[in-house]
Amino acid sequence: TAEELDARRAKMTYFIAQVLNCPTLVAIQEAENEALLSDLSAALSGPCGFAYQVTHRDSPDARGIDNAMLSDPRRVQIDAVALRQTCSPVPTEVTDPSIECEPGEEPLFGRPPLHIEARIAGATYHLFVNHFKSKRGGETETDLERIRQAVFLNGLAGGLLAVDPDARIIALGDFNDTELSPALLLLTDPEQGGVFSDPLDQLPVEERYTYNFGGVVEQIDAFLLSPALIDDVAWVTVQHANTDFPAGWRLDTSPERLLFRVSDHDVPVV
């Protein structure tokens, strides 16, 4: 309803502006459409002093939820945008007219990585906003899809690093798997060919969670960096304003609850 949209927008506006302090980049998962993101950008223009640039592409996800990025146009210039889809012999039940797969293969991603090539403060960055396959249908049953998605993403980054070992690459978002899962280790374990590091590893273990699944907290959101960026990290945290609070607060815009339960995930900040 219009009232629910207003409440969600108010909570997100307050959180991004007042809690996150209008960051240069905001990666978003489960965006319904670009119009809602533009509305959010307009709402943020007052408290932030600028209107975020919206980068969004429609994905083939059956539920119509996409990856997107908000960026500060004063510091970020977007040079290229693409969804990175591929095919896989693993059945995915994904239909994507943008790609033609060989017989026996199907598109791998319902929500392909959103690849943004951008210049930030004059330096070129490759940004990948991700939302890997969820565990709906069973963790074991969906493992292979996430593993193949991780292999593909790692390969995209590896290709960029083969051309330029100092390439600035950030892969972030909802990976729907923990930092020690087979999928994430394929991205971060050098012995398995992983090319990324996760700066959230700098946090104490008890603070390193972003989701509450059945009463068990776990880190399923990550912020992965290529080698050239690791030494640039000055500060890292997870804003625990969501998972520790009742789901019933998601539409509560009272002053004492406005900043809580903006999402069902907590927010990593680097």
Protein Blocks (a to p, Z undefined) as FASTA:
>chain_A
ZZlmmmmmmmmmmmmmmmnoopabdcdehifblklmmmmmmmmmmmnopacdddddddfb
fnlpacdddddfklpccfbdcddddddfbdghiacfkbccdehiacfblbdcddddddee
hiacdddddddddfehijklmmmmmmmmmmmmmmmmmmmmmmmmmbccddedjehiafkb
mklmmmmmmknopabdcfklmpcfklmccbdeehiacdfbdcdddfklmmmpmbdcdddf
klmpcfklmmmcbfklmmgokbfbdcddZZ
